[in-house]
Amino acid sequence: MTNRDDALRKEQGWTGPEESNFAAVPEQPRPVAPPTVAVPPPAPPRPEGWGQPRPPSWPPPRRHPGPPPQQHGGAPWPDRPPAGPEGYPAAPQPGSYADRIRAGDLVPTRKPAPGRGWRLAVYKATFGMVNLGPSPEERRLAELEARIRGPLRGHFKVGVMGKGGAGKTTVSACIGSVLAELRQDDRVVAVDADTAFGKLGSRVDPKAQGSFWELAGDQHLETFADVRNRVGNNSAGLFVLAGEATPARRRVLDPAIYREAISRLDRHFTISIIDCSSTMDTPVTQEVLRDLDALVVVSTPWVDGAAAAGQTLDWLAARGLTGLLQRTIVVLNDSDGHADKRTRTILAQQFSSQGQRLIEVPFDGHLRPGGVIDGTREMSRSTRRRFLEICAALAAHFPTHDDRSRERH
């Protein structure tokens, strides 16, 4: 037998002698034992109430926060928010890129340039390189103007009362001009309801032809153009409904005519300044007071004028008009420039002690001679600021909702 045969015998598993008549015996498979089944130990006895529903007063089970599931690469899955404290999801972040981009964080704020004074001189001398900004006075005026331009819904009516010679007609024209200049989106009208030959038309527009009777008697006033032919106006944008122009044909204004004329004006005008009569007991004045949102009582800085203003306030309180009294502003008007400082101080303390808002208007030579008040350009700086304060105090009573049928008094 060759070496090759011996190798074949070993490869095929031959165990017998090397003779050729013996065959290879195949290897028998080993018996496999059946798997053993582990028997669990008996469970301990369960406590009473096991498996019952959880009472609603029990707090929810607290779960310990675990690490968020990771995707390939180590980053958390994008569809699951990051865990916050106590394992609950954190507050959602803004989902829009536009919400994250804020103009205030990117665009630098520009300081407004000064309007006057030495700050303006420095600004011009340095060609705008040195900008100190507005002065405290300019910022105060800008704040007052912003309050006057505040939101207004519906109609707003202001009555102006005062003793004869106190300057109530001038105050009415100035208040209306300031409101017309700063609220150009609203139409402002001044109404002469003084039955004792009021002069409001001459202070706003001496050419005004219309009056209460023409406005109430015309049944074809449908558009503002129709009403425009019945009222005058000045360059500030203030319209005026004048009183009786010709004393020769004296007509007495009654509440019915006043009410009809005002209802027609309310269709086209948002703000009305009513120049009332000096006598509070007249029927027209009482009709005016029923429809006012605020009241201005004009007083001279002397004892007789202040006493008349005090009587007006007492009359309002005696008639139960406490709501209107709380919306009343007392204007101490120095119409002739001879007011004593000590007297003005005492009067201001007396009115303020009763809880009334008081604003002093200094003497202004441009307003004293009479004539047309075209706006605030000709006023002195101190006078214009005082009228801004008056209008800003009135703006605090602007109606915030359109309710034209409410009881204002």
Buried (B, 14 or more C-beta within 10 A) or exposed (E): EEEEEEEEBEEEEBEEEEEEEEEEEEEEEEEEEEEEEEEEEEEEEEEEEEEEEEEEEEEEEEEEEEEEEEEEEEEBEEEEBEBEEEEEEEEEEEEEEEEEEEEEEEEEEEEEBBBEEEBBEBBEEEEEEEBBEBBEEBEBBEEBBEBBBEEBEBBBBBBBBBBBBBBBBBBBBBBBBBBBBBBEEBBBBBBBBBBEEBBBBBBBBBEBEBBBBBBBEBEEBEEEEEBBEBBBBBBBBBBBBBBBBEEEEEEEBBBEBBBBBBEBBBEBBBBBBBBBBBEBEBBBBEBBBEBBBBBBBBBBBBEEBBEBBBEBBEBBEEBEBEEBBBBBBBBBBBBEEEBEEEBBEBBBEEBEEEEBBBBBBBBBEEBBEEEBBBBBEBBBEEBBBBBBBBBBBBBEBBBEEEEEEEEBB
